[in-house]
Amino acid sequence: MHESQIKEIINQIFEIEKKISGDPLEKSLSRNLRRLKSATEEMGFNFHNPLGEKYDITRLDCEAMISGESADNLKIVEVIKPIIYFREGETNSILQKAVVVTEG
């Protein structure tokens, strides 16, 4: 399987999680989603949702769209794509930067 295909699968898992969050469907699908995430982790891939985290211009794992008038004390308020990592041995590398919306 190619890296681009794995990234697409992970992005789709992330989208499904976002869409069903808080929905009654979430409980019935959570086991299946955990299994999919576990399978990608066994291949060395994992992802992180940085929602709610602090953002500043020195952060290298996110591409941000800044909303509002201030660029101070920015917080990630929406995640369009997660950060995707690939672990090889003891090394983690970023395969995909998160695409986020921030507000100050």
N, C-alpha and C positions, 0 to 999 in steps of 0.2 A: 504494500500500500504506500502511496506517495504522501509526502509531507502535506501537500495542498489538500489532499483528500481527508487526512486526519484533521487538519484545521477546520475544514468544512463540517465534519462530523461534530467536532467539539463546539463550534459556533452554533450548530443546530440544537445540541443538547442545552447549551446556555439559553437560547431563545425559548425553548420549550419550558425550561425552569422559570424564566421570567413571565411567560404567558400564563402559567398555571399557579403561580405564587398566590396563596390566599384563596384559591378556588378549591371547592370540594374534590375536584379531580386530582389535586396535588397529592393527597394521601394515597390514592390508588396507584398513581404513577411513580411515586418516589422510589419504590423498590427497583423498578425497571431503570430509572435514571441513575440510581446508585450503581447498578450493574454495568451500565454503559460507561460511566465515569471510571469504574474500577478496571474495565477492559482497556480503556485508553491509558490509564496509569500504568498498567502492566507492560504496555508498549513503550513507556517512558514519557508519556505526555500527560500534563495536567494543566488546569487553568485556575485563574483567580479572578473573582469579581471584586473590583476595588470600590464599590459603591459605599459612600459615606466617608471615605478616606480623604485626608488632606491632599491638596494638589498645589505644587508650585512649579515654576518653569524649569527647575533642575531635575524634575522627575523624568527619567528616561524610559519608563515602561508604559507611558500613556501618551496618546495624542489627544489634546483637549480642544474643545470648542468652549470658549469662555463667554458666559452670558452675564448680563448685568454690567454695571458701570465700573466696578472696582476689580482690580487684579490682586488685591490683598486678601489674605485669609481665605483662599479658595478651597472649596469642598466639592468632591465629586458627587453630583446629584443624579446622574443618569449614566448608565453604561450601555453602549451600543454593541461593543464587542469586548470580550474579556481578554486578559493577558494570558497567552498560552506559552507554557514552558516545555522544554524537552530536557530530560535528565539522562545524561550518559555518564555512567560511573558516578563520580562525586561532583560533576559539573552540571549546573543548570544553565541553559541558555534560553533567551527569549525568542520564540518563533513569531509571535504576533504581539504587537503593542496593543493595549486596550484603546478603544476609541470611546471617549467620555465627554460629558457635558459638565462644566463646573459653574459654580456660582460663588460670588464673594459676599 
